[in-house]
C-alpha cells in the first residue's frame, strides 16, 4: 500500500471516529435536554370547599408548566341529597302495582310536586363535574363568579407573587397583589400547558361565586354587605354561624381535583 493510500485510510478512520464522537455527544445532549425539560413532577389536591390554595411550588417568569387535572366535584351538595331522597319514590310510583310490599309502597308512595319552584328541596339540576366545569344558570350568582365567562367549577390556576391563605377573600388577594380576574388560567383538561406570566407561587381555586367588596361585580359587593350584617347579628347565637362571608358559597361544595404538575425549562 502506498504512503498516499495509508494517509487516506488514516483520514477515513479519523473522520469515522469524529462522526462517532459527534453522534455520541449529540445523543448525550438530547438526553440531558430531555431530563432537564421536566424539572419536577408533583401531584396535589385542590379542594372545592375553600379559596385560593397554594401548591407551595415556586415558578419563574416564562417557565413552562404542564398540568394534568382529574377528579370530580359538586357545587351544590344539598342537591345530591334532594336527588337521593326522591329516587325511591320515583321507583315505587313508576313500577307496576304489586312489585313491592304494601309497607314499602306506603312508605314511598308520596311523590312531591316537582313543579313547585319555591321549594328548594326538590331542585337537583347540578351534577358532579370534571375540571372543565358545567354551564348552568344560577338564579342570582352568575356574575359573582371569579370568572363569570367560564363554567361553574372549572379549575383555575394563577401565579401569585406572595403566597395567600385559603381563608382569604380571593378578590382581596388579587387587589393587594396588583392582579385581576384576567390573570387566571383555565385548566379544563389533561395536558394543559401554561407559561408563567410572572415569578411566584402556583396557586389553584375552583370557579365559584365570591362575595367581596373588591369584586368587579356590584351584586357581589351587595351580597358581601348583606351577609356581613347577618354574620354580625348571628355572632351572639351559638347555633348559627357564618364563618367566611367571601367564601360562603364554597360551604356546600364537595369533592376534590387531583393535579399533576410538571415543570419545563
N, C-alpha and C positions, 0 to 999 in steps of 0.2 A: 504494500500500500504506500502510495506516495505521500510526502510530507503535506501536500495540499489536501489530500483526502483525509489525513489524520486531523488536520486543523478543522476541516468541515465537520468531521464526525464529532470532535470535541465541542464545536459550536452548537451542533444539533443537540448533544446531551445537555449542554449548558442551558439552551433555550427551553428544553423539555423540563429541566429542573426548576427553572424560573417560573414556568407556567404552572407547575405543580404547587410551588410555594404560593403563587398568586391566588390559585384556586383555594388552597387551604386558608389563606388569610381572608379571602372573601367570605367563605363559609363561616369562619370564626366570627367575622364582623357581623354577619347576618344573624347568627345565633345570639351574639351579645346584644344586638339591637332588639331582637325578639324578647329576650329575657328582661331587658330594661324597659321595654314598652309597657309591660304590665308590672308596675312597681309594687302594687299591693292589691289583694283581693280580700274583702271582708263582707260578711253577711250580718245585717242588723234588722231590727223590727221597728215599725212605725205604728204607734197606737192610734186608733181612731177616736180615742176618748180625751185627748189632750192636745195642747197647742204646738208651737214650734219645738221640734225635737232635734237636738244636735247629734250628729253622728260621731262627734269627737274626732273627726278627721279634718285635718288642715290641708287645704289645697292652695296652689299658686295660680295667679292670674295666667290665663292661657293654657292651663293644664287640661288635658282631655280626660273625661270621666265616662265610663260605661256603666249603665245602671240596668240591672235585671230585677224588676219587681214582680211579686206574685202574692197570692193570698186573696182573701175576701173580707169586706167589712160591711156593716149595715149602719145607716144613718138615722134609723127610727126604730129602736128596739121595741117599743110598745106595739108596733105593727106586727112584729113577729108573734107576740102573744095574741094579738087580735085574730090573726090568721089561724093560729093553732087552736084557739078556743072554738072556732067555727067549723073545723074540719069534721068532727064527729056529727054535729047537727046536719051538715051537708050530706054526709054518707047516709044517715038514718032517713032523711027526707027524700033522698033521690034513689033509694033502693026499694025493691018490691016489698009490699006488705008481708010481714011474717018472716022476713030474713033474719031479724034479730028478736031477742026475747022481749016480752012486754015491758020488763024492767028497764032494759036499755032504750027501747022506743020511748018510754015515758020520760026517761032522764034527759034525752037529747032531742025530743020532738019539736021543741020550740026553736024556730029559726027566726031571728030578729029581722026587722025591716031594714034591709041594707040600703034603701033609698033615703033613709034619714040622714041627711047631710050635716045635721047638727050634733050627731053622736060620733065622737072620735073613736069610740070603742069598736066601730065597725069599719074602720079605714085600714086597708092593708095593700096599698099600691106601691110601696117601696120594696126593693129586693136586695139580696146580698149582691155586692158589686165587686168587680175586679179593679185594678188600678186605673182603668180607663174611666171609671165612674158611671153615672147614669144621668140621662137627660129627662128630668121630670119636673113639672111645675110645682112650686110651693105657693101657699096662699098669700104670704107676705114677706118671704125671706130671700127671694131670688137675688135681689140686688145687694144683699148684705154679705154674699159670699166673698171670700178673699179674691177670687177671680170670677166675677159674675158671668163672663163669657165662656167659661169652661164648665164641664159637667160636675154635678154634685159628687163629692167623694173622690174625685180623681187625685192621684198622688202628685204633690208639688215638692219641688226642691228649690233651694235658694242658697247662695253663698253669703254668709253674714260675717262682716269684719270682726264682730265681737260675739262670742257665744251668748245665746239667750236661754232663759229658763222656759220650760214648757208651761209654766203657770202665768207667764206674762201675756199682756194684750199684744197679739201679733201686729196689729196696725201701729201700736205704740212703739214696738221694736223697730219696725220699718222706718218710722219717722225719726227716731233717735239716731238711726244709722244712715240717714240720708238716702233711704231706698224707698221704693213704692211697689205696688202690686205687679207692675210690669217686669220686675226683676225675678219673678218666679219662673221656673222651668216646669213644664208639664211632663211627667214621667208616666205615660199611659200604657207602655208595653215593654216587653223584654228587649234588651239590646239598645235602649235609648242612649245616645251619646250626646253629652253636653260639653261645652267649653267654659271653664270658669271665667266669669267676666270680672273677677277681682280675686285677690288673695283673701282667704278667710276660712270659715268653718262650714262644711257641707251640712245643711240642715233640711229637715223634711216636715211636712204637715199635710193633712188631707184638706181638700177644698170644701170648707164648711162655712156656715154663716157666723159672723163675728159682730158683737155689739161693742162699738168703740167710739169715743169722741174724736178719734183720729181717722176714722173711716171716711173714704170719699162719698159714702152713701149717707144721705140725710136721714133715711129711715134707721140705719144702724145707729146713728147718733141719738135719735129719739128713743129707740129701744134701750140704749145704754142708760139714758137719764131715767127712764121709767123703772127699769129693773134695779137701778141703784137705790131709788127711793123705796122700792119694795124690799130690797135687801136690808136697808136701814130699819124699816118698820118691823121686819121679822126678826131682827137681831136679838130681841129680848125673849123670843119664844124658842124653847128647847126643841120643839117638834118640827120646826120649819126653818130651813136654811138655804140660802143661795150662796154657794161658795165663790164662784167666779162669774161675774157679770159678763166680761168679754167672751168667755168660753162656755157660756150657759148652754148653747145648743150642742156642744160636744157631749153633754152629760147622758144623753140617751143613745149614744153610739155604741157599737160593739165590733170586736174583731181587730185584726192587725194585718199589715202588709209586711212581707219579708223582702228586703232589698239586698242584692249582692252588688257591692261597689267595686269596680275595677278601675285602677288609675293608669293613665297612659301619659308618657312624657310629652 
